[in-house]
Amino acid sequence: MRRMRRRSYAAGRPYCSTNGCTSYLEVDPVTKIATCPICGYTRRTH
């Protein structure tokens, strides 16, 4: 179930991909960078 949520990036909100973190990433529309509010993981969006 967890893998399915992570792979559904195009279907909805981006999911954090760090081990043990189960939150969604918050995307900044100006910089196009997604950040996890819990663990601080950052990822560039396309």
CHARMM-style PDB file with segment names, atoms N, HN, CA, C and O in Angstrom:
ATOM      1  N   MET     1       0.826  -1.194   0.000  1.00  0.00      PROA
ATOM      2  CA  MET     1       0.000   0.000   0.000  1.00  0.00      PROA
ATOM      3  C   MET     1       0.871   1.260   0.000  1.00  0.00      PROA
ATOM      4  O   MET     1       0.591   2.221  -0.716  1.00  0.00      PROA
ATOM      5  N   ARG     2       1.918   1.239   0.803  1.00  0.00      PROA
ATOM      6  HN  ARG     2       2.146   0.458   1.385  1.00  0.00      PROA
ATOM      7  CA  ARG     2       2.789   2.391   0.904  1.00  0.00      PROA
ATOM      8  C   ARG     2       3.498   2.670  -0.426  1.00  0.00      PROA
ATOM      9  O   ARG     2       3.644   3.827  -0.821  1.00  0.00      PROA
ATOM     10  N   ARG     3       3.941   1.608  -1.116  1.00  0.00      PROA
ATOM     11  HN  ARG     3       3.823   0.669  -0.795  1.00  0.00      PROA
ATOM     12  CA  ARG     3       4.598   1.769  -2.412  1.00  0.00      PROA
ATOM     13  C   ARG     3       3.641   2.353  -3.438  1.00  0.00      PROA
ATOM     14  O   ARG     3       4.039   3.168  -4.270  1.00  0.00      PROA
ATOM     15  N   MET     4       2.403   1.948  -3.384  1.00  0.00      PROA
ATOM     16  HN  MET     4       2.079   1.286  -2.708  1.00  0.00      PROA
ATOM     17  CA  MET     4       1.416   2.447  -4.340  1.00  0.00      PROA
ATOM     18  C   MET     4       1.203   3.950  -4.147  1.00  0.00      PROA
ATOM     19  O   MET     4       1.051   4.680  -5.126  1.00  0.00      PROA
ATOM     20  N   ARG     5       1.190   4.421  -2.891  1.00  0.00      PROA
ATOM     21  HN  ARG     5       1.314   3.828  -2.096  1.00  0.00      PROA
ATOM     22  CA  ARG     5       1.018   5.846  -2.627  1.00  0.00      PROA
ATOM     23  C   ARG     5       2.209   6.639  -3.130  1.00  0.00      PROA
ATOM     24  O   ARG     5       2.047   7.733  -3.670  1.00  0.00      PROA
ATOM     25  N   ARG     6       3.408   6.092  -2.954  1.00  0.00      PROA
ATOM     26  HN  ARG     6       3.539   5.203  -2.515  1.00  0.00      PROA
ATOM     27  CA  ARG     6       4.600   6.790  -3.403  1.00  0.00      PROA
ATOM     28  C   ARG     6       4.671   6.873  -4.918  1.00  0.00      PROA
ATOM     29  O   ARG     6       5.144   7.869  -5.464  1.00  0.00      PROA
ATOM     30  N   ARG     7       4.212   5.852  -5.590  1.00  0.00      PROA
ATOM     31  HN  ARG     7       3.827   5.042  -5.147  1.00  0.00      PROA
ATOM     32  CA  ARG     7       4.273   5.826  -7.047  1.00  0.00      PROA
ATOM     33  C   ARG     7       3.176   6.648  -7.694  1.00  0.00      PROA
ATOM     34  O   ARG     7       3.215   6.886  -8.902  1.00  0.00      PROA
ATOM     35  N   SER     8       2.217   7.078  -6.932  1.00  0.00      PROA
ATOM     36  HN  SER     8       2.186   6.884  -5.951  1.00  0.00      PROA
ATOM     37  CA  SER     8       1.112   7.843  -7.500  1.00  0.00      PROA
ATOM     38  C   SER     8       1.397   9.339  -7.480  1.00  0.00      PROA
ATOM     39  O   SER     8       0.512  10.144  -7.190  1.00  0.00      PROA
ATOM     40  N   TYR     9       2.630   9.702  -7.788  1.00  0.00      PROA
ATOM     41  HN  TYR     9       3.349   9.048  -8.023  1.00  0.00      PROA
ATOM     42  CA  TYR     9       3.027  11.110  -7.799  1.00  0.00      PROA
ATOM     43  C   TYR     9       2.221  11.910  -8.808  1.00  0.00      PROA
ATOM     44  O   TYR     9       1.791  13.024  -8.513  1.00  0.00      PROA
ATOM     45  N   ALA    10       2.012  11.358  -9.989  1.00  0.00      PROA
ATOM     46  HN  ALA    10       2.362  10.452 -10.229  1.00  0.00      PROA
ATOM     47  CA  ALA    10       1.288  12.078 -11.039  1.00  0.00      PROA
ATOM     48  C   ALA    10      -0.211  12.155 -10.745  1.00  0.00      PROA
ATOM     49  O   ALA    10      -0.899  13.028 -11.274  1.00  0.00      PROA
ATOM     50  N   ALA    11      -0.711  11.271  -9.926  1.00  0.00      PROA
ATOM     51  HN  ALA    11      -0.153  10.562  -9.496  1.00  0.00      PROA
ATOM     52  CA  ALA    11      -2.141  11.218  -9.644  1.00  0.00      PROA
ATOM     53  C   ALA    11      -2.570  12.164  -8.527  1.00  0.00      PROA
ATOM     54  O   ALA    11      -3.765  12.364  -8.308  1.00  0.00      PROA
ATOM     55  N   GLY    12      -1.621  12.736  -7.834  1.00  0.00      PROA
ATOM     56  HN  GLY    12      -0.651  12.574  -8.012  1.00  0.00      PROA
ATOM     57  CA  GLY    12      -2.005  13.600  -6.710  1.00  0.00      PROA
ATOM     58  C   GLY    12      -0.824  14.338  -6.136  1.00  0.00      PROA
ATOM     59  O   GLY    12       0.076  14.764  -6.859  1.00  0.00      PROA
ATOM     60  N   ARG    13      -0.837  14.480  -4.857  1.00  0.00      PROA
ATOM     61  HN  ARG    13      -1.568  14.134  -4.270  1.00  0.00      PROA
ATOM     62  CA  ARG    13       0.225  15.206  -4.176  1.00  0.00      PROA
ATOM     63  C   ARG    13       1.487  14.358  -4.094  1.00  0.00      PROA
ATOM     64  O   ARG    13       1.395  13.138  -3.958  1.00  0.00      PROA
ATOM     65  N   PRO    14       2.671  14.980  -4.176  1.00  0.00      PROA
ATOM     66  CA  PRO    14       3.916  14.212  -4.053  1.00  0.00      PROA
ATOM     67  C   PRO    14       4.094  13.703  -2.631  1.00  0.00      PROA
ATOM     68  O   PRO    14       3.767  14.395  -1.668  1.00  0.00      PROA
ATOM     69  N   TYR    15       4.611  12.500  -2.509  1.00  0.00      PROA
ATOM     70  HN  TYR    15       4.877  11.938  -3.292  1.00  0.00      PROA
ATOM     71  CA  TYR    15       4.773  11.834  -1.231  1.00  0.00      PROA
ATOM     72  C   TYR    15       6.247  11.831  -0.842  1.00  0.00      PROA
ATOM     73  O   TYR    15       7.108  11.700  -1.712  1.00  0.00      PROA
ATOM     74  N   CYS    16       6.551  11.969   0.419  1.00  0.00      PROA
ATOM     75  HN  CYS    16       5.852  12.075   1.126  1.00  0.00      PROA
ATOM     76  CA  CYS    16       7.919  11.960   0.903  1.00  0.00      PROA
ATOM     77  C   CYS    16       8.538  10.583   0.669  1.00  0.00      PROA
ATOM     78  O   CYS    16       7.890   9.566   0.915  1.00  0.00      PROA
ATOM     79  N   SER    17       9.778  10.541   0.201  1.00  0.00      PROA
ATOM     80  HN  SER    17      10.305  11.368   0.002  1.00  0.00      PROA
ATOM     81  CA  SER    17      10.384   9.249  -0.147  1.00  0.00      PROA
ATOM     82  C   SER    17      11.486   8.814   0.807  1.00  0.00      PROA
ATOM     83  O   SER    17      12.297   7.957   0.455  1.00  0.00      PROA
ATOM     84  N   THR    18      11.534   9.381   1.998  1.00  0.00      PROA
ATOM     85  HN  THR    18      10.876  10.077   2.284  1.00  0.00      PROA
ATOM     86  CA  THR    18      12.526   8.932   2.969  1.00  0.00      PROA
ATOM     87  C   THR    18      11.974   7.759   3.758  1.00  0.00      PROA
ATOM     88  O   THR    18      10.759   7.584   3.851  1.00  0.00      PROA
ATOM     89  N   ASN    19      12.852   6.966   4.319  1.00  0.00      PROA
ATOM     90  HN  ASN    19      13.839   7.109   4.243  1.00  0.00      PROA
ATOM     91  CA  ASN    19      12.424   5.790   5.090  1.00  0.00      PROA
ATOM     92  C   ASN    19      11.753   6.203   6.388  1.00  0.00      PROA
ATOM     93  O   ASN    19      12.312   6.974   7.168  1.00  0.00      PROA
ATOM     94  N   GLY    20      10.568   5.695   6.613  1.00  0.00      PROA
ATOM     95  HN  GLY    20      10.113   5.069   5.979  1.00  0.00      PROA
ATOM     96  CA  GLY    20       9.855   5.943   7.854  1.00  0.00      PROA
ATOM     97  C   GLY    20       9.008   7.201   7.879  1.00  0.00      PROA
ATOM     98  O   GLY    20       8.203   7.370   8.795  1.00  0.00      PROA
ATOM     99  N   CYS    21       9.157   8.084   6.914  1.00  0.00      PROA
ATOM    100  HN  CYS    21       9.811   7.947   6.170  1.00  0.00      PROA
ATOM    101  CA  CYS    21       8.373   9.318   6.895  1.00  0.00      PROA
ATOM    102  C   CYS    21       7.110   9.094   6.061  1.00  0.00      PROA
ATOM    103  O   CYS    21       7.188   8.646   4.917  1.00  0.00      PROA
ATOM    104  N   THR    22       5.977   9.400   6.625  1.00  0.00      PROA
ATOM    105  HN  THR    22       5.914   9.764   7.555  1.00  0.00      PROA
ATOM    106  CA  THR    22       4.706   9.132   5.947  1.00  0.00      PROA
ATOM    107  C   THR    22       3.912  10.412   5.723  1.00  0.00      PROA
ATOM    108  O   THR    22       2.729  10.482   6.056  1.00  0.00      PROA
ATOM    109  N   SER    23       4.560  11.419   5.162  1.00  0.00      PROA
ATOM    110  HN  SER    23       5.522  11.363   4.892  1.00  0.00      PROA
ATOM    111  CA  SER    23       3.863  12.677   4.945  1.00  0.00      PROA
ATOM    112  C   SER    23       3.947  13.098   3.485  1.00  0.00      PROA
ATOM    113  O   SER    23       4.707  12.527   2.703  1.00  0.00      PROA
ATOM    114  N   TYR    24       3.161  14.096   3.132  1.00  0.00      PROA
ATOM    115  HN  TYR    24       2.543  14.560   3.767  1.00  0.00      PROA
ATOM    116  CA  TYR    24       3.169  14.639   1.787  1.00  0.00      PROA
ATOM    117  C   TYR    24       4.114  15.831   1.721  1.00  0.00      PROA
ATOM    118  O   TYR    24       4.333  16.521   2.717  1.00  0.00      PROA
ATOM    119  N   LEU    25       4.667  16.062   0.541  1.00  0.00      PROA
ATOM    120  HN  LEU    25       4.488  15.501  -0.268  1.00  0.00      PROA
ATOM    121  CA  LEU    25       5.563  17.196   0.343  1.00  0.00      PROA
ATOM    122  C   LEU    25       4.761  18.446   0.028  1.00  0.00      PROA
ATOM    123  O   LEU    25       3.712  18.377  -0.613  1.00  0.00      PROA
ATOM    124  N   GLU    26       5.254  19.578   0.477  1.00  0.00      PROA
ATOM    125  HN  GLU    26       6.106  19.634   0.998  1.00  0.00      PROA
ATOM    126  CA  GLU    26       4.627  20.867   0.183  1.00  0.00      PROA
ATOM    127  C   GLU    26       5.423  21.512  -0.944  1.00  0.00      PROA
ATOM    128  O   GLU    26       6.630  21.714  -0.815  1.00  0.00      PROA
ATOM    129  N   VAL    27       4.751  21.837  -2.053  1.00  0.00      PROA
ATOM    130  HN  VAL    27       3.770  21.673  -2.157  1.00  0.00      PROA
ATOM    131  CA  VAL    27       5.427  22.380  -3.229  1.00  0.00      PROA
ATOM    132  C   VAL    27       5.348  23.900  -3.228  1.00  0.00      PROA
ATOM    133  O   VAL    27       4.276  24.480  -3.060  1.00  0.00      PROA
ATOM    134  N   ASP    28       6.497  24.534  -3.417  1.00  0.00      PROA
ATOM    135  HN  ASP    28       7.368  24.062  -3.553  1.00  0.00      PROA
ATOM    136  CA  ASP    28       6.564  25.983  -3.553  1.00  0.00      PROA
ATOM    137  C   ASP    28       6.377  26.309  -5.035  1.00  0.00      PROA
ATOM    138  O   ASP    28       7.213  25.922  -5.851  1.00  0.00      PROA
ATOM    139  N   PRO    29       5.303  27.009  -5.403  1.00  0.00      PROA
ATOM    140  CA  PRO    29       5.023  27.252  -6.821  1.00  0.00      PROA
ATOM    141  C   PRO    29       6.046  28.145  -7.519  1.00  0.00      PROA
ATOM    142  O   PRO    29       6.179  28.082  -8.741  1.00  0.00      PROA
ATOM    143  N   VAL    30       6.762  28.966  -6.777  1.00  0.00      PROA
ATOM    144  HN  VAL    30       6.655  29.018  -5.784  1.00  0.00      PROA
ATOM    145  CA  VAL    30       7.737  29.872  -7.389  1.00  0.00      PROA
ATOM    146  C   VAL    30       9.040  29.141  -7.716  1.00  0.00      PROA
ATOM    147  O   VAL    30       9.540  29.230  -8.838  1.00  0.00      PROA
ATOM    148  N   THR    31       9.586  28.423  -6.741  1.00  0.00      PROA
ATOM    149  HN  THR    31       9.181  28.350  -5.830  1.00  0.00      PROA
ATOM    150  CA  THR    31      10.870  27.749  -6.932  1.00  0.00      PROA
ATOM    151  C   THR    31      10.734  26.334  -7.473  1.00  0.00      PROA
ATOM    152  O   THR    31      11.724  25.744  -7.905  1.00  0.00      PROA
ATOM    153  N   LYS    32       9.521  25.777  -7.458  1.00  0.00      PROA
ATOM    154  HN  LYS    32       8.717  26.256  -7.107  1.00  0.00      PROA
ATOM    155  CA  LYS    32       9.258  24.399  -7.925  1.00  0.00      PROA
ATOM    156  C   LYS    32      10.034  23.363  -7.122  1.00  0.00      PROA
ATOM    157  O   LYS    32      10.472  22.348  -7.665  1.00  0.00      PROA
ATOM    158  N   ILE    33      10.204  23.621  -5.822  1.00  0.00      PROA
ATOM    159  HN  ILE    33       9.849  24.445  -5.381  1.00  0.00      PROA
ATOM    160  CA  ILE    33      10.882  22.679  -4.936  1.00  0.00      PROA
ATOM    161  C   ILE    33       9.876  22.175  -3.910  1.00  0.00      PROA
ATOM    162  O   ILE    33       9.178  22.955  -3.262  1.00  0.00      PROA
ATOM    163  N   ALA    34       9.817  20.846  -3.778  1.00  0.00      PROA
ATOM    164  HN  ALA    34      10.383  20.213  -4.305  1.00  0.00      PROA
ATOM    165  CA  ALA    34       8.919  20.220  -2.815  1.00  0.00      PROA
ATOM    166  C   ALA    34       9.696  19.903  -1.541  1.00  0.00      PROA
ATOM    167  O   ALA    34      10.794  19.352  -1.605  1.00  0.00      PROA
ATOM    168  N   THR    35       9.135  20.247  -0.394  1.00  0.00      PROA
ATOM    169  HN  THR    35       8.242  20.695  -0.342  1.00  0.00      PROA
ATOM    170  CA  THR    35       9.797  20.061   0.893  1.00  0.00      PROA
ATOM    171  C   THR    35       8.890  19.311   1.851  1.00  0.00      PROA
ATOM    172  O   THR    35       7.687  19.568   1.912  1.00  0.00      PROA
ATOM    173  N   CYS    36       9.468  18.385   2.597  1.00  0.00      PROA
ATOM    174  HN  CYS    36      10.445  18.175   2.547  1.00  0.00      PROA
ATOM    175  CA  CYS    36       8.716  17.662   3.630  1.00  0.00      PROA
ATOM    176  C   CYS    36       8.721  18.490   4.899  1.00  0.00      PROA
ATOM    177  O   CYS    36       9.790  18.875   5.374  1.00  0.00      PROA
ATOM    178  N   PRO    37       7.542  18.775   5.467  1.00  0.00      PROA
ATOM    179  CA  PRO    37       7.497  19.594   6.689  1.00  0.00      PROA
ATOM    180  C   PRO    37       7.997  18.862   7.932  1.00  0.00      PROA
ATOM    181  O   PRO    37       8.297  19.506   8.937  1.00  0.00      PROA
ATOM    182  N   ILE    38       8.095  17.534   7.889  1.00  0.00      PROA
ATOM    183  HN  ILE    38       7.851  17.011   7.073  1.00  0.00      PROA
ATOM    184  CA  ILE    38       8.483  16.771   9.058  1.00  0.00      PROA
ATOM    185  C   ILE    38       9.988  16.477   9.091  1.00  0.00      PROA
ATOM    186  O   ILE    38      10.666  16.778  10.073  1.00  0.00      PROA
ATOM    187  N   CYS    39      10.502  15.883   8.003  1.00  0.00      PROA
ATOM    188  HN  CYS    39       9.951  15.638   7.205  1.00  0.00      PROA
ATOM    189  CA  CYS    39      11.912  15.483   8.024  1.00  0.00      PROA
ATOM    190  C   CYS    39      12.834  16.438   7.277  1.00  0.00      PROA
ATOM    191  O   CYS    39      14.054  16.336   7.412  1.00  0.00      PROA
ATOM    192  N   GLY    40      12.278  17.377   6.480  1.00  0.00      PROA
ATOM    193  HN  GLY    40      11.287  17.460   6.370  1.00  0.00      PROA
ATOM    194  CA  GLY    40      13.103  18.347   5.784  1.00  0.00      PROA
ATOM    195  C   GLY    40      13.607  17.901   4.427  1.00  0.00      PROA
ATOM    196  O   GLY    40      14.402  18.610   3.810  1.00  0.00      PROA
ATOM    197  N   TYR    41      13.169  16.746   3.941  1.00  0.00      PROA
ATOM    198  HN  TYR    41      12.522  16.170   4.441  1.00  0.00      PROA
ATOM    199  CA  TYR    41      13.582  16.243   2.633  1.00  0.00      PROA
ATOM    200  C   TYR    41      13.125  17.204   1.541  1.00  0.00      PROA
ATOM    201  O   TYR    41      11.988  17.675   1.571  1.00  0.00      PROA
ATOM    202  N   THR    42      13.993  17.500   0.578  1.00  0.00      PROA
ATOM    203  HN  THR    42      14.917  17.118   0.554  1.00  0.00      PROA
ATOM    204  CA  THR    42      13.617  18.394  -0.524  1.00  0.00      PROA
ATOM    205  C   THR    42      13.804  17.676  -1.854  1.00  0.00      PROA
ATOM    206  O   THR    42      14.693  16.838  -2.007  1.00  0.00      PROA
ATOM    207  N   ARG    43      12.949  18.021  -2.813  1.00  0.00      PROA
ATOM    208  HN  ARG    43      12.227  18.701  -2.689  1.00  0.00      PROA
ATOM    209  CA  ARG    43      13.019  17.427  -4.144  1.00  0.00      PROA
ATOM    210  C   ARG    43      12.520  18.450  -5.150  1.00  0.00      PROA
ATOM    211  O   ARG    43      11.547  19.162  -4.903  1.00  0.00      PROA
ATOM    212  N   ARG    44      13.195  18.511  -6.277  1.00  0.00      PROA
ATOM    213  HN  ARG    44      13.985  17.933  -6.478  1.00  0.00      PROA
ATOM    214  CA  ARG    44      12.773  19.398  -7.361  1.00  0.00      PROA
ATOM    215  C   ARG    44      11.645  18.751  -8.144  1.00  0.00      PROA
ATOM    216  O   ARG    44      11.686  17.556  -8.437  1.00  0.00      PROA
ATOM    217  N   THR    45      10.634  19.550  -8.481  1.00  0.00      PROA
ATOM    218  HN  THR    45      10.601  20.520  -8.242  1.00  0.00      PROA
ATOM    219  CA  THR    45       9.539  19.039  -9.306  1.00  0.00      PROA
ATOM    220  C   THR    45       9.782  19.444 -10.758  1.00  0.00      PROA
ATOM    221  O   THR    45      10.553  20.362 -11.038  1.00  0.00      PROA
ATOM    222  N   HSD    46       9.131  18.765 -11.652  1.00  0.00      PROA
ATOM    223  HN  HSD    46       8.504  18.019 -11.425  1.00  0.00      PROA
ATOM    224  CA  HSD    46       9.333  19.026 -13.081  1.00  0.00      PROA
ATOM    225  C   HSD    46       8.449  20.122 -13.580  1.00  0.00      PROA
ATOM    226  OT1 HSD    46       8.497  20.464 -14.761  1.00  0.00      PROA
TER     227      HSD     46
END
